[in-house]
Amino acid sequence: MTTVTIAPSTTPEPAVHLLPHRVWHYPIRPQSASAARHNVVAQLHRWSLDHVVDTIILVTSELITNALTASLRGDGDLTSQIAMRLTYSDNHVIVEVWDGGPGHPTRRAGDPDAEDGR
């Protein structure tokens, strides 16, 4: 009987993202919200997802604005960036946004008359 021992690799495997996706990085400035919306519309058109553009633009706008607001509340370091990834599969479009702001997101009770918080 022969025994084969396989030593675990010390080299991490690269991340594999099998779904179509696109990643963008933006500077911390108000114009980035407009750039993000423009990029998302163009990508959704390339993926032939015209029927979800309005909804995804709304989500994108809210998330990017939140990221910008959180980043600007930080230590004033305007060299940081926010990042956004747009991913889709057969029935889902995922919008993910990262920011360099301090802390973690917290859920608030949204006042129906408030300008934000929902």
Residue frames as qw, qx, qy, qz and C-alpha x, y, z in Angstrom:
[[0.000, 0.890, 0.455, 0.000, 0.00, 0.00, 0.00],
 [0.425, 0.233, 0.007, 0.875, 1.34, 3.41, -0.94],
 [0.171, -0.810, -0.441, 0.346, 0.53, 6.50, 1.12],
 [0.358, 0.483, 0.173, 0.780, 0.62, 9.91, -0.46],
 [0.277, -0.676, -0.397, 0.555, 0.86, 12.96, 1.75],
 [0.283, 0.679, 0.281, 0.616, -0.06, 16.32, 0.35],
 [0.338, -0.309, -0.331, 0.825, 1.32, 19.31, 2.16],
 [0.147, 0.871, 0.445, -0.150, -1.03, 22.28, 2.32],
 [0.472, 0.540, 0.136, 0.683, -0.03, 25.15, 0.09],
 [0.335, -0.528, -0.302, 0.719, 1.22, 28.28, 1.79],
 [0.046, -0.013, 0.339, 0.940, 0.33, 30.37, -1.24],
 [0.407, 0.431, 0.523, -0.613, -3.20, 31.80, -1.06],
 [0.376, 0.393, 0.729, 0.416, -5.36, 31.04, -4.06],
 [0.029, -0.029, -0.150, -0.988, -6.47, 34.09, -6.01],
 [0.411, 0.377, 0.537, -0.634, -10.04, 35.21, -5.51],
 [0.096, 0.175, 0.801, 0.565, -12.29, 34.02, -8.28],
 [0.365, 0.401, 0.318, -0.778, -15.32, 36.06, -9.20],
 [0.313, 0.175, 0.867, 0.346, -17.36, 33.96, -11.61],
 [0.235, 0.788, 0.555, -0.126, -20.22, 36.40, -12.06],
 [0.379, 0.585, 0.183, 0.694, -19.98, 39.36, -14.44],
 [0.391, -0.805, -0.276, 0.351, -18.90, 42.36, -12.41],
 [0.411, 0.649, -0.020, 0.640, -17.21, 45.73, -12.62],
 [0.547, -0.612, -0.297, 0.488, -15.31, 47.69, -9.95],
 [0.267, 0.768, 0.042, 0.581, -14.69, 51.44, -9.86],
 [0.514, -0.412, -0.352, 0.665, -12.77, 53.69, -7.45],
 [0.082, 0.840, 0.264, 0.466, -13.70, 57.31, -6.85],
 [0.287, 0.201, -0.403, 0.845, -12.12, 60.20, -4.96],
 [0.176, -0.606, -0.659, 0.409, -13.94, 61.67, -1.98],
 [0.035, 0.195, -0.081, -0.977, -15.68, 64.59, -3.69],
 [0.528, 0.397, 0.426, -0.617, -19.29, 65.39, -4.62],
 [0.506, 0.510, -0.433, -0.545, -18.71, 64.83, -8.36],
 [0.018, -0.226, 0.973, 0.032, -18.07, 61.14, -7.66],
 [0.489, 0.315, 0.687, -0.435, -21.80, 60.48, -7.19],
 [0.581, 0.649, -0.058, -0.488, -22.48, 61.67, -10.74],
 [0.249, 0.540, -0.773, -0.220, -19.56, 59.66, -12.11],
 [0.267, -0.049, 0.941, -0.202, -20.81, 56.52, -10.34],
 [0.596, 0.476, 0.449, -0.465, -24.32, 56.93, -11.78],
 [0.492, 0.678, -0.360, -0.411, -22.87, 57.44, -15.25],
 [0.069, 0.416, -0.904, -0.070, -20.66, 54.35, -14.96],
 [0.414, 0.126, 0.844, -0.316, -23.52, 52.19, -13.71],
 [0.627, 0.578, 0.180, -0.490, -25.86, 53.25, -16.52],
 [0.405, 0.633, -0.584, -0.306, -23.21, 52.51, -19.13],
 [0.066, -0.264, 0.960, -0.072, -22.45, 49.09, -17.62],
 [0.529, 0.281, 0.682, -0.421, -26.10, 48.11, -17.32],
 [0.616, 0.633, -0.102, -0.458, -26.59, 48.99, -20.99],
 [0.245, 0.531, -0.795, -0.163, -23.57, 46.83, -21.93],
 [0.163, -0.041, 0.962, -0.214, -25.13, 43.94, -20.01],
 [0.318, -0.274, -0.645, -0.639, -28.53, 44.58, -21.70],
 [0.263, -0.443, -0.763, 0.391, -30.15, 45.32, -18.35],
 [0.026, -0.309, -0.164, -0.937, -31.97, 48.47, -19.47],
 [0.515, -0.548, -0.527, -0.396, -35.13, 47.42, -17.60],
 [0.661, -0.569, -0.386, 0.300, -33.46, 47.88, -14.17],
 [0.426, 0.382, -0.093, 0.815, -31.55, 51.11, -14.81],
 [0.274, -0.693, -0.047, -0.665, -33.88, 53.40, -12.82],
 [0.820, -0.552, -0.116, -0.095, -33.90, 51.17, -9.74],
 [0.841, -0.075, -0.106, 0.525, -30.15, 50.50, -9.77],
 [0.274, 0.540, -0.046, 0.795, -29.38, 54.20, -10.26],
 [0.493, -0.728, -0.045, -0.475, -31.46, 55.04, -7.20],
 [0.900, -0.401, -0.065, 0.157, -29.64, 52.43, -5.11],
 [0.702, 0.236, -0.055, 0.669, -26.25, 53.54, -6.46],
 [0.031, 0.698, -0.006, 0.715, -26.97, 57.19, -5.73],
 [0.661, -0.692, -0.021, -0.287, -28.00, 56.44, -2.14],
 [0.917, -0.261, -0.027, 0.300, -25.03, 54.19, -1.40],
 [0.583, 0.362, -0.032, 0.727, -22.43, 56.47, -2.97],
 [0.163, -0.755, 0.004, -0.635, -23.88, 59.50, -1.20],
 [0.793, -0.603, -0.020, -0.085, -23.77, 57.62, 2.12],
 [0.862, -0.031, -0.023, 0.506, -20.15, 56.62, 1.48],
 [0.329, 0.569, -0.018, 0.753, -19.18, 60.18, 0.61],
 [0.428, -0.765, -0.013, -0.482, -20.93, 61.52, 3.71],
 [0.886, -0.449, -0.019, 0.115, -19.27, 58.94, 5.98],
 [0.761, 0.168, -0.020, 0.627, -15.85, 59.61, 4.48],
 [0.138, 0.661, -0.013, 0.737, -16.17, 63.36, 4.85],
 [0.616, -0.730, -0.032, -0.292, -17.09, 62.94, 8.54],
 [0.903, -0.098, -0.191, 0.372, -13.74, 61.26, 9.09],
 [0.564, -0.552, -0.007, 0.615, -10.43, 62.91, 9.84],
 [0.223, 0.884, -0.062, -0.407, -10.57, 65.14, 6.76],
 [0.399, -0.341, 0.713, 0.465, -8.22, 62.91, 4.76],
 [0.628, 0.599, 0.060, -0.493, -9.38, 63.66, 1.23],
 [0.177, 0.520, -0.777, -0.308, -6.80, 61.31, -0.27],
 [0.410, 0.045, 0.897, -0.161, -8.92, 58.26, 0.55],
 [0.324, 0.060, -0.613, -0.718, -11.30, 56.77, -1.96],
 [0.712, 0.087, 0.491, -0.495, -14.62, 55.01, -2.14],
 [0.026, 0.187, -0.894, -0.407, -15.06, 51.88, -4.21],
 [0.718, 0.207, 0.241, -0.619, -18.10, 50.37, -5.87],
 [0.106, -0.125, 0.939, 0.303, -18.66, 46.92, -7.35],
 [0.692, 0.238, 0.016, -0.681, -21.59, 46.12, -9.64],
 [0.133, -0.151, 0.973, 0.111, -22.33, 42.42, -10.10],
 [0.706, 0.132, 0.013, -0.696, -25.12, 40.59, -11.86],
 [0.230, -0.029, 0.970, 0.078, -26.44, 37.09, -12.27],
 [0.017, -0.362, -0.820, -0.444, -29.61, 35.79, -13.89],
 [0.271, -0.744, -0.560, -0.243, -32.02, 37.45, -11.48],
 [0.502, -0.766, -0.193, 0.353, -29.92, 39.76, -9.33],
 [0.406, 0.686, -0.142, 0.587, -27.96, 42.97, -9.57],
 [0.666, -0.582, -0.271, 0.379, -25.73, 43.66, -6.57],
 [0.217, 0.818, -0.132, 0.516, -24.35, 47.12, -5.78],
 [0.750, -0.474, -0.247, 0.391, -21.61, 47.15, -3.14],
 [0.188, 0.856, -0.129, 0.463, -19.89, 50.29, -1.88],
 [0.736, -0.333, -0.298, 0.509, -16.90, 50.68, 0.46],
 [0.062, 0.923, -0.053, 0.376, -15.70, 53.87, 2.09],
 [0.558, 0.228, -0.508, 0.615, -12.79, 54.94, 4.24],
 [0.360, -0.658, 0.054, -0.659, -14.98, 56.50, 6.89],
 [0.007, -0.268, 0.823, -0.500, -14.57, 55.62, 10.55],
 [0.531, 0.031, 0.564, -0.631, -16.96, 53.27, 12.27],
 [0.136, 0.164, 0.947, 0.238, -19.58, 50.93, 10.92],
 [0.316, -0.312, -0.427, -0.788, -22.99, 51.51, 9.34],
 [0.098, 0.199, 0.784, -0.580, -25.83, 51.79, 11.83],
 [0.086, -0.518, -0.737, -0.427, -29.53, 51.44, 11.12],
 [0.096, 0.089, 0.323, -0.937, -31.68, 54.41, 12.04],
 [0.266, 0.596, 0.733, -0.191, -35.41, 54.73, 12.25],
 [0.194, 0.187, 0.413, 0.870, -36.40, 56.69, 9.16],
 [0.209, 0.507, 0.405, -0.731, -38.76, 59.59, 9.71],
 [0.515, 0.554, 0.628, 0.185, -41.26, 59.63, 6.81],
 [0.203, 0.970, 0.134, -0.015, -40.61, 63.37, 6.36],
 [0.497, -0.660, 0.358, 0.434, -36.81, 63.18, 6.62],
 [0.457, 0.764, -0.350, -0.293, -34.54, 63.93, 3.70],
 [0.442, 0.430, -0.785, 0.049, -32.34, 60.91, 4.53],
 [0.369, -0.312, 0.730, -0.483, -32.11, 57.94, 6.84],
 [0.872, 0.162, 0.237, -0.396, -33.99, 55.35, 4.80]]
